Amino acid sequence: MNREKIIIKTSIIGIASNIFLSAFKAAVGFFTNSIAIIMDSVNNLSDALSSVITIVGTKLAGKPADKKHPFGHGRAEYLTALVIAVIILYAGFTACIESVKKIIHPITPEYNTASLIIIIVAVLVKIFLGLYVKANGKKVNSDSLIASGQDALMDSIISASTILAAAIFLIWHISLEAYLGVLISFAIVKAGIEVLRETISKILGERIDSHLSKEIKRTIVSCDKEILGAYDLVLNNYGPDMHVGSAHIEVPDTWSADKIDSMSRKIANEVYMKHGVAMSAIGIYSVNTKENSAAQIRERVSKIVMEHKEILQMHGFFVDEKTKQMRFDIIVSFDSLSMKEMFNHVVQDVKDAFPDYDVQVQFDVDISD
């Protein structure tokens, strides 16, 4: 079963379950005058609506690429996640307003055995639903399903709290319904804010997953024993399962254009087959193989550069002793108080140590592990 079918099937199960739970909780809430149970019912209804939007988003994201959107429509899932976050926030604020009204104008709840049994069943259903949806979300890398599953597990805790409120009322005749409704509304708002924050973060562009980054670089280096390193890996996210990337490789300066072309194609194919990432470009760093003193110069330069703790890495080093030209890249840490000043400082240190050379340094930031 493909990714889209799994998401839709899981979402439909979520819709059916949440509508079922919402209807029963609403009936119990009105029958017992329990504002907490009614607010919990509203929360279930918002979950069902979120699942509907997840299906719509999945369908939109699954549309094939076209001239106007050559990288497909995968980012539509992030936009639907924003809509889901707004719905959750609306449900939370509405629940809070209604609960505050009940604090001002309290209504005495009337519990019975049947209502409590229904709530207990609802808790169990939510736990199983949450685990199922979250597991499928991780299986197909769907942030919407993962968030829905986590939300369902949180809902089970909220539903369990209504049982506690009922027990307190039955034992001590103290009604905490309205106050519990306020707490539930805060939990709903918090969930909405978290979904909103995570989705915006993805739209802005997040750091590449450390494990994926290291695995891709390992795959690149394994394509040929003469590839000395893989650097500057950049992945552009066009949806949960659509990444377009680029990287640089260090190879001997004796490689021909034909070999570079052949190896670039091999790398692109290997990375796509193993990791599902389309490599749009493979840049080349040439490594000295002819000048005997090049290795010594590189060692001296590396020592100067890496003495600065804000410099994470030096790569792409090449020196031409005939033209007195030296070039390399350095990665500056985000922890540096002033990345540009640190870069200029390091470059000047190298120039002072090699005044006869034209020192060309590329400024890199810590994009991937």
C-alpha positions as CSV (number, residue, x, y, z in Angstrom):
1,M,0.0,0.0,0.0
2,N,1.5,3.4,-1.0
3,R,1.9,6.4,1.2
4,E,-1.2,8.2,0.1
5,K,-3.5,5.2,0.6
6,I,-2.1,4.6,4.1
7,I,-2.6,8.3,5.1
8,I,-6.2,8.3,3.7
9,K,-7.1,5.0,5.3
10,T,-5.7,6.1,8.7
11,S,-7.5,9.4,8.5
12,I,-10.8,7.8,7.6
13,I,-10.5,5.6,10.7
14,G,-9.7,8.6,12.7
15,I,-12.7,10.5,11.3
16,A,-15.1,7.6,12.1
17,S,-13.7,7.1,15.6
18,N,-13.8,10.8,16.5
19,I,-17.3,11.4,15.2
20,F,-18.5,8.3,17.2
21,L,-16.7,9.5,20.3
22,S,-17.9,13.1,19.8
23,A,-21.6,12.1,19.5
24,F,-21.5,9.8,22.6
25,K,-19.6,12.4,24.7
26,A,-22.0,15.2,23.6
27,A,-25.0,13.1,24.6
28,V,-23.4,12.2,28.0
29,G,-22.3,15.8,28.6
30,F,-25.8,17.2,28.0
31,F,-27.4,14.4,30.0
32,T,-25.2,14.9,33.0
33,N,-24.8,18.7,32.6
34,S,-21.0,18.2,32.4
35,I,-19.3,21.1,30.6
36,A,-15.9,19.2,30.7
37,I,-17.4,16.3,28.8
38,I,-19.1,18.6,26.3
39,M,-15.7,20.4,25.7
40,D,-14.0,17.0,25.3
41,S,-16.7,16.2,22.7
42,V,-15.9,19.4,20.8
43,N,-12.3,18.5,20.8
44,N,-13.1,15.1,19.2
45,L,-15.1,16.9,16.6
46,S,-12.2,19.2,15.8
47,D,-10.0,16.1,15.5
48,A,-12.4,14.6,12.9
49,L,-12.3,17.8,10.9
50,S,-8.5,17.8,11.1
51,S,-8.5,14.3,9.6
52,V,-10.7,15.5,6.7
53,I,-8.2,18.3,6.0
54,T,-5.4,15.8,6.2
55,I,-7.0,13.8,3.4
56,V,-7.6,16.9,1.3
57,G,-4.0,18.0,1.8
58,T,-2.7,14.5,0.9
59,K,-4.7,14.5,-2.3
60,L,-3.4,18.0,-3.2
61,A,0.2,17.0,-2.4
62,G,-0.2,13.9,-4.5
63,K,-0.9,15.9,-7.7
64,P,1.8,15.3,-10.3
65,A,4.4,18.0,-11.2
66,D,3.5,20.4,-13.9
67,K,5.1,23.3,-15.7
68,K,4.2,25.8,-13.0
69,H,5.2,23.5,-10.2
70,P,8.1,21.4,-11.5
71,F,8.9,20.0,-8.1
72,G,5.3,18.8,-7.5
73,H,2.8,19.9,-4.8
74,G,4.2,18.1,-1.8
75,R,4.3,21.3,0.3
76,A,0.5,21.4,0.3
77,E,0.7,19.1,3.3
78,Y,2.4,21.8,5.3
79,L,-0.3,24.3,4.3
80,T,-3.1,21.9,5.4
81,A,-1.2,21.4,8.7
82,L,-1.4,25.2,9.2
83,V,-5.2,25.0,8.7
84,I,-5.4,22.1,11.2
85,A,-3.4,24.2,13.7
86,V,-5.9,27.1,13.3
87,I,-8.8,24.8,13.8
88,I,-7.3,23.3,17.0
89,L,-6.6,26.9,18.3
90,Y,-10.2,27.9,17.5
91,A,-11.6,24.9,19.4
92,G,-9.4,25.6,22.3
93,F,-10.4,29.3,22.6
94,T,-14.0,28.4,22.2
95,A,-13.8,25.8,24.9
96,C,-12.2,28.3,27.2
97,I,-14.9,30.9,26.7
98,E,-17.7,28.4,27.3
99,S,-15.9,27.0,30.4
100,V,-15.5,30.5,31.9
101,K,-19.2,31.1,31.3
102,K,-20.0,28.0,33.4
103,I,-17.7,29.2,36.2
104,I,-19.7,32.4,36.3
105,H,-23.0,30.6,36.0
106,P,-22.4,27.1,37.4
107,I,-24.6,24.1,36.6
108,T,-24.6,21.0,38.9
109,P,-23.5,17.8,37.0
110,E,-25.5,14.6,37.3
111,Y,-23.4,11.5,36.9
112,N,-24.5,7.9,36.6
113,T,-22.9,4.5,36.0
114,A,-23.7,4.5,32.3
115,S,-22.0,7.9,31.6
116,L,-18.9,6.9,33.5
117,I,-18.6,3.6,31.6
118,I,-18.9,5.5,28.3
119,I,-16.1,7.9,29.3
120,I,-13.9,4.9,30.3
121,V,-14.5,3.3,26.9
122,A,-13.7,6.6,25.2
123,V,-10.4,6.7,27.0
124,L,-9.4,3.2,25.8
125,V,-10.5,4.0,22.2
126,K,-8.5,7.1,22.1
127,I,-5.4,5.4,23.4
128,F,-5.6,2.7,20.7
129,L,-6.5,5.2,18.1
130,G,-3.5,7.5,19.1
131,L,-1.0,4.6,19.0
132,Y,-2.3,3.4,15.6
133,V,-2.3,6.8,13.9
134,K,1.1,7.8,15.3
135,A,2.6,4.5,14.2
136,N,1.3,4.9,10.7
137,G,2.5,8.5,10.6
138,K,6.0,7.5,11.4
139,K,5.8,4.7,8.9
140,V,5.0,7.0,6.0
141,N,6.7,10.1,7.3
142,S,3.5,12.1,7.7
143,D,3.7,15.0,10.2
144,S,0.0,15.4,10.1
145,L,-0.7,11.8,11.2
146,I,2.0,11.9,13.8
147,A,0.5,15.1,15.2
148,S,-3.0,13.6,15.1
149,G,-1.8,10.5,16.9
150,Q,-0.1,12.5,19.6
151,D,-3.2,14.6,20.0
152,A,-5.3,11.5,20.4
153,L,-3.1,10.2,23.2
154,M,-3.3,13.6,24.9
155,D,-7.1,13.5,24.5
156,S,-7.2,10.2,26.3
157,I,-5.5,12.0,29.3
158,I,-8.1,14.8,29.0
159,S,-11.0,12.2,29.0
160,A,-9.4,10.5,32.0
161,S,-9.4,13.8,33.8
162,T,-13.2,14.0,33.4
163,I,-13.5,10.7,35.2
164,L,-11.4,12.1,38.0
165,A,-13.7,15.2,38.2
166,A,-16.7,12.9,38.3
167,A,-15.2,10.8,41.1
168,I,-14.5,14.0,43.1
169,F,-18.0,15.2,42.7
170,L,-19.6,11.8,43.6
171,I,-17.4,11.5,46.8
172,W,-17.1,15.0,48.0
173,H,-19.9,16.8,46.0
174,I,-17.4,19.3,44.8
175,S,-18.0,20.3,41.1
176,L,-14.7,21.0,39.2
177,E,-16.3,20.7,35.8
178,A,-16.0,24.3,34.6
179,Y,-12.4,24.6,36.0
180,L,-11.5,21.3,34.3
181,G,-13.0,22.7,31.1
182,V,-10.6,25.6,31.3
183,L,-7.6,23.3,31.8
184,I,-8.7,21.2,28.8
185,S,-9.0,24.3,26.7
186,F,-5.5,25.3,27.6
187,A,-4.3,21.8,26.6
188,I,-6.0,22.2,23.3
189,V,-4.5,25.6,22.6
190,K,-1.1,24.3,23.6
191,A,-1.5,21.5,21.0
192,G,-2.5,24.0,18.4
193,I,0.5,26.2,19.1
194,E,2.9,23.2,18.8
195,V,1.5,22.1,15.5
196,L,1.6,25.7,14.2
197,R,5.2,26.2,15.4
198,E,6.4,22.9,13.9
199,T,4.7,23.5,10.6
200,I,6.1,27.0,10.2
201,S,9.5,25.7,11.0
202,K,9.3,23.2,8.2
203,I,8.1,25.9,5.8
204,L,11.0,28.2,6.7
205,G,13.4,25.3,6.2
206,E,15.0,23.1,8.8
207,R,18.4,21.6,9.2
208,I,18.9,18.3,7.5
209,D,18.3,15.3,9.7
210,S,21.7,14.3,11.1
211,H,21.3,10.6,10.4
212,L,20.1,11.2,6.8
213,S,22.9,13.6,6.1
214,K,25.6,11.2,7.3
215,E,24.1,8.3,5.4
216,I,24.0,10.3,2.1
217,K,27.6,11.4,2.5
218,R,28.6,7.8,3.3
219,T,26.8,6.6,0.1
220,I,28.5,9.3,-2.0
221,V,32.0,8.4,-0.7
222,S,31.3,4.7,-1.2
223,C,30.8,5.2,-5.0
224,D,34.5,5.2,-5.7
225,K,37.6,4.6,-3.6
226,E,39.2,7.8,-5.0
227,I,36.5,10.1,-3.6
228,L,38.2,11.6,-0.6
229,G,35.2,13.3,1.0
230,A,31.7,14.6,0.6
231,Y,30.8,18.1,1.7
232,D,28.3,21.0,1.5
233,L,25.3,18.7,1.4
234,V,22.1,20.8,0.8
235,L,18.6,19.4,0.7
236,N,15.6,21.4,-0.4
237,N,12.4,20.1,1.0
238,Y,9.4,20.1,-1.5
239,G,7.2,17.9,0.7
240,P,7.6,15.0,3.3
241,D,8.9,12.6,0.6
242,M,10.4,15.0,-2.0
243,H,13.9,16.3,-1.5
244,V,16.2,17.8,-4.1
245,G,19.9,18.0,-3.1
246,S,23.4,19.0,-4.1
247,A,26.9,18.3,-2.7
248,H,30.6,18.7,-3.3
249,I,33.1,15.8,-3.5
250,E,36.9,15.9,-3.2
251,V,38.6,14.0,-6.0
252,P,42.2,13.8,-7.4
253,D,43.1,16.6,-9.8
254,T,44.0,13.9,-12.4
255,W,40.3,13.0,-13.0
256,S,39.1,13.7,-16.5
257,A,35.9,15.5,-17.4
258,D,34.5,12.1,-18.7
259,K,35.2,10.4,-15.3
260,I,33.7,13.3,-13.4
261,D,30.6,13.2,-15.5
262,S,30.3,9.4,-15.2
263,M,30.8,9.5,-11.4
264,S,28.3,12.3,-10.9
265,R,25.6,10.3,-12.6
266,K,26.5,7.2,-10.6
267,I,26.3,9.2,-7.3
268,A,23.0,10.7,-8.3
269,N,21.6,7.3,-9.0
270,E,22.9,5.7,-5.8
271,V,21.6,8.4,-3.6
272,Y,18.2,8.3,-5.2
273,M,17.9,4.6,-5.0
274,K,19.1,4.4,-1.4
275,H,17.6,7.6,0.1
276,G,15.0,8.8,-2.3
277,V,16.8,12.2,-2.7
278,A,17.2,13.6,-6.2
279,M,20.7,15.1,-6.5
280,S,20.5,18.1,-8.8
281,A,24.2,18.9,-8.8
282,I,27.6,17.3,-7.8
283,G,30.3,19.9,-7.4
284,I,34.0,19.1,-7.6
285,Y,36.9,19.9,-5.3
286,S,40.2,18.9,-6.8
287,V,42.9,17.5,-4.5
288,N,46.6,18.0,-5.2
289,T,48.4,14.8,-6.4
290,K,51.5,16.3,-8.2
291,E,53.2,18.9,-6.0
292,N,55.0,17.2,-3.1
293,S,54.9,20.3,-0.9
294,A,51.1,20.7,-1.3
295,A,50.4,18.2,1.6
296,Q,52.7,20.1,3.9
297,I,51.1,23.5,3.0
298,R,47.7,22.0,3.6
299,E,48.7,20.7,7.0
300,R,50.1,24.1,8.0
301,V,46.9,25.9,6.8
302,S,44.7,23.4,8.5
303,K,46.5,23.9,11.8
304,I,46.1,27.7,11.5
305,V,42.4,27.5,10.6
306,M,41.4,24.8,13.2
307,E,43.0,26.7,16.1
308,H,39.9,28.8,16.1
309,K,37.1,26.9,18.0
310,E,34.3,28.6,16.0
311,I,35.7,26.9,12.8
312,L,34.1,23.5,12.4
313,Q,35.8,22.2,9.3
314,M,38.2,23.0,6.4
315,H,37.7,21.3,3.1
316,G,38.2,21.7,-0.7
317,F,41.9,22.6,-0.3
318,F,44.0,23.1,-3.4
319,V,47.2,24.9,-3.9
320,D,48.9,25.9,-7.2
321,E,52.5,26.6,-6.5
322,K,53.2,27.9,-10.0
323,T,50.6,30.6,-9.9
324,K,50.9,31.0,-6.1
325,Q,47.2,30.5,-5.6
326,M,45.5,28.8,-2.6
327,R,41.8,28.0,-2.2
328,F,39.7,26.2,0.3
329,D,36.4,26.4,2.2
330,I,35.8,26.8,5.9
331,I,32.6,26.1,7.9
332,V,31.9,28.7,10.6
333,S,29.8,27.7,13.6
334,F,26.4,29.4,14.3
335,D,27.8,29.7,17.9
336,S,30.2,32.4,16.7
337,L,29.3,35.8,18.1
338,S,30.1,37.3,14.6
339,M,30.4,34.7,11.9
340,K,31.7,37.2,9.3
341,E,34.3,38.7,11.6
342,M,35.5,35.2,12.5
343,F,35.8,34.3,8.9
344,N,37.7,37.4,8.0
345,H,40.0,36.9,11.0
346,V,40.9,33.3,9.9
347,V,41.5,34.4,6.3
348,Q,43.8,37.1,7.5
349,D,45.8,34.6,9.7
350,V,46.3,32.4,6.6
351,K,47.4,35.4,4.5
352,D,49.8,36.5,7.1
353,A,51.4,33.0,7.2
354,F,51.5,32.8,3.4
355,P,52.1,36.4,2.1
356,D,53.2,35.3,-1.3
357,Y,50.0,33.4,-2.1
358,D,46.7,34.6,-3.4
359,V,44.4,33.1,-0.7
360,Q,40.8,32.5,-1.9
361,V,38.5,31.2,0.9
362,Q,34.8,30.3,0.6
363,F,32.6,31.1,3.5
364,D,30.4,28.1,4.5
365,V,27.9,27.8,7.3
366,D,27.0,24.7,9.3
367,I,24.2,23.4,7.1
368,S,24.5,19.7,7.6
369,D,26.4,17.1,9.8
